[in-house]
Amino acid sequence: MPFIEIAGDKFEIDEEGFIQETNRWSEQVAAGMALADGVNELTEDHWKVMNYIRNYYLENGLAPTVRNVCKTTGLKLKEIYELFPGGPAKGACRWAGLPKPEGCV
């Protein structure tokens, strides 16, 4: 498998860039992934989405639906796509250190 290097640490990733060791995730990893995707600064709304997605995953073992993300964070789907260039799954879940979601997030 390929690796990504963030702040001197190497992380094993799958072919779509999802880290394989969810427990090694940190805010620094999220910022590094965002930077690699062309987002230079993470806002309060970025963190609101990523923290919700990550906490939901840790409690339930799967990513929340997009509807739940919108309802809980108060953000519209359009806003989430503006925050995360890859969308809720490829962007938000990947930056939050989750494995690639199965099905629709």
C-alpha positions in Angstrom: 0.0 0.0 0.0 1.1 3.6 -0.5 2.0 6.0 2.2 1.5 9.7 2.9 3.9 11.7 5.0 2.6 14.4 7.3 4.8 16.4 9.6 7.5 13.7 9.4 5.2 10.8 10.1 4.3 8.2 7.5 0.8 6.9 7.3 -0.3 3.9 5.3 -3.2 4.9 2.9 -5.4 3.0 0.5 -5.6 3.8 -3.2 -8.1 6.6 -2.5 -6.0 8.2 0.3 -7.8 7.0 3.4 -5.5 6.2 6.3 -5.5 2.6 7.4 -4.7 3.2 11.1 -7.7 5.3 12.3 -6.2 5.4 15.8 -3.2 7.4 14.5 -5.3 10.3 13.3 -4.8 13.7 14.8 -5.7 17.3 13.9 -2.3 17.6 12.3 -3.2 14.7 10.0 -6.4 16.4 9.0 -4.6 19.6 8.3 -2.0 17.8 6.2 -4.6 16.0 4.2 -6.5 19.3 3.6 -3.4 21.0 2.5 -2.7 18.1 0.0 -6.2 18.8 -1.3 -5.5 22.5 -1.7 -7.2 23.8 1.4 -4.7 25.9 3.3 -6.7 26.6 6.5 -9.3 24.6 8.3 -12.2 26.6 9.7 -14.5 26.1 12.6 -17.1 24.6 10.2 -14.5 22.1 8.9 -13.8 21.0 12.5 -17.5 20.9 13.4 -18.1 18.4 10.5 -15.0 16.3 11.1 -15.5 16.1 14.9 -19.1 15.0 14.4 -18.2 12.4 11.8 -15.3 11.1 13.8 -17.2 10.9 17.1 -20.2 9.3 15.4 -17.8 6.7 13.8 -16.1 5.9 17.1 -19.5 5.4 18.8 -21.2 3.5 16.0 -18.5 1.9 13.9 -19.7 3.5 10.7 -19.9 7.0 9.2 -23.1 9.0 9.7 -25.4 9.7 6.8 -25.1 13.1 5.0 -28.6 14.0 6.3 -27.4 13.5 9.9 -24.2 15.5 9.2 -26.3 18.4 7.9 -28.9 18.2 10.6 -26.4 18.0 13.5 -24.0 20.6 12.2 -26.6 23.0 10.8 -24.8 23.2 7.5 -26.4 22.7 4.2 -25.2 20.0 1.8 -23.9 22.7 -0.6 -21.8 24.2 2.3 -20.3 20.8 3.1 -19.2 20.4 -0.6 -17.7 23.9 -0.5 -15.8 23.0 2.7 -14.6 19.6 1.5 -13.6 19.5 -2.2 -14.1 15.7 -2.3 -17.5 15.9 -0.6 -18.7 14.3 2.6 -17.2 10.9 2.0 -14.0 11.4 0.1 -13.2 14.7 1.7 -14.7 14.9 5.2 -14.4 11.2 6.1 -10.9 11.0 4.8 -9.7 14.1 6.6 -11.4 12.9 9.8 -9.3 9.7 9.6 -12.1 7.3 8.9 -11.9 4.3 6.7 -13.5 4.7 3.3 -17.3 4.6 4.0 -19.3 1.8 2.4 -22.3 3.0 0.6 -23.6 6.6 0.8 -22.5 8.8 3.6 
